[in-house]
Amino acid sequence: MNMNKLLTLFLRGQHTNNTTSERIRVGRTLEGTVFELTFVVLLIIVWALLIYFLRQTPDIVPTHFGPSGEADAHGSKYIILVICIIMSLMGVGLMIGAYHPQKGTSLKIETPRQVLLVTRMLRLLGLMSPVLSFAIGWTSLASVRHGGPNVMPILIVVGIMVAISLIFPFLILRSKS
């Protein structure tokens, strides 16, 4: 399937001229449904694991790690849940924001291709939010029982999120024409 057909299936309510004052609406698509279902399944799995970790963990856990990766602060295990709730809500917001791509970025969105890229960027970042929740939960709650905390999972997920946040704006700016 060529790019024009894909964009036509992806976008609804598209107008003929590409001015920024217009709104290009994002319609329901198979791609969007797959992203959303994956997000929900991932969120359920992550929260089931977090609750399991919480039950197995002592009341005081590492809550912050210094540059060397060593825990330099400890606190209640429930503060980790607050952080994971915030990350989950951020993911929900990003998934909803994918239907309003003009509001999801500070970049000037003028073409249907740019809308497609912004929507995918927001959905990918949305999917990474539960993964980050899991990495935080594993590092502070579960790894305590498995030889000590390891911040590498958090660094990997944050690195992927930063890469998405840097690569997609470049692609969006490149596809102005």
N, C-alpha and C positions, 0 to 999 in steps of 0.2 A: 504494500500500500504506500503510495507516495505521500509526501509531506502535506500537500494541499488537501488531500482527502482526510488525512489524520487531523489536521487543524479544523476542517469543517465538522468532523464528528466530535471533536473536543470542545469547540466553541459554539455557543448559541447566542443569538441576538447581536451578531456582528454587523457592523455598518460598512458602507462602501469606502468612505474616506477615513484615514487614520489620524484623527486629531486627538489630542490628549483630553479634550473636554468630553469626549464620548466615553462611555463605559462599555467594555467588551465583557459580556457576562460569561462565566464558566458554567457549562451545563453538566448534568450527570453523565458520566461515562463509565465504561467497564474499568478503565484504568483507575479512576477515582474510587470506584467501589472496591477494587482490589486493595488499594492503599488503605482505605478506611477499615475494611475487614481485617487486614493484616495488623493495623494499629490496635483494633479492639482485642484481637486474639493475643497480641503481644502484651498489651496492658493487663489482661486477665492473668496470663502466665507470670508476668513480672510481679504483680501484686500477690499472687498465691505464694510465690517464692519468698517475697519480702515478709509476709506474715509467718511463713514457716521459719525463716531465719530469725525473726523477732522472738519466737517462742523458744528457740534454742540458745539464745544469746544471754549473757549476764546483763544486769541492769546498767552497768557502766561500760561504754565502748569508746573506741577512738572516734573523734569527731572532726579532727583536723590533722593534716599532714604537712610537714615542713618540706623544704626543697630537696632534702635527702630522701624523702619518702617515709621517714619515721614519724610515728604519731607524736604530735606535740601538744595535743589537747584531748581531754576525755570528757564525756558527759553522758547524759541519759540516752538510752537507745531509742527513745521516742522522738528525739530531735531529728534523727535520720528519717523517720516516717514523715515528719513535717516537710523536710527537704524533698522527699520523693513525691509527696502530694503536690507540691508546687511544680515539680518537673512534669508530673502527669497532666496537671492543668495547663501548663505551657504547651504540651503536646496536643491537647484537645484544641486549644486556641489556634495553633498553627494549622491543624487539619481543617478547622472552620475557615481560617483566613485564606486557605487555598481557593475558596470560592469568591474571594474578593481580592484578587491579586494586585489591583492598583493601590490598595491600602497596606499590602504586605511588604512593600519595599519603598525606599526613598528614591529609587531610580525612576526615570521618566519612561512610562510604558506606553508605546505607540502602536505596536504591531501585534497581530495574533501570535506570532512566534514568541515574542517577548512574554505575552500572557502565559503561554504554555510553559516556558522556562521558569517563570516566577512561581507558577502553580506547582511544578515539580519540585522546585527548591523548598517551598514551604512544606510540602508533603514529606519530603525526605527528612527535613529537620524535625517534623512532627513525629516520624517513626523513630528517630534517634532519641527522643525524649524518654520513652520508657526504657530504652537500652541504657541511657545514662542513669536513670533511677536504679536499674539493676546493678550497674557498676558501683554506684555509691553504696547501695545496700550490701552488696557482696563485700566491698572493701571494709566497711565499718561493722557489719553485723556477722557475716559468715566467715570471713577469712580469719577472724580472731580464733576460731576453733581449728583452723587449718594452718598452723605455723606462723601466724602473724599477718597483719594487714599488708597488702600489696596494692599500691596506687596505680600500677600499670593499666588495669582495665579502665579506670577513669581517664587517664591520659590518652589512651587510644580512642575512646569514644569522643572526647573533647576535640582531639586532633581531626577526626573524621568530620565533626560538625563545623569546625573552623574551615576545613578544606571545602566543604559544601558551600559555606558562606563566602568564600573567596572565589571559587571557580564559577559558580552560577552567575553572580553579577557581571563577571567578565564576559560570559557567554551571552547574557542579556544585552549588554551594551554593544557587543559585536553584531547582534542580529537586528539592528535598528532598521535595516533596509529590507 
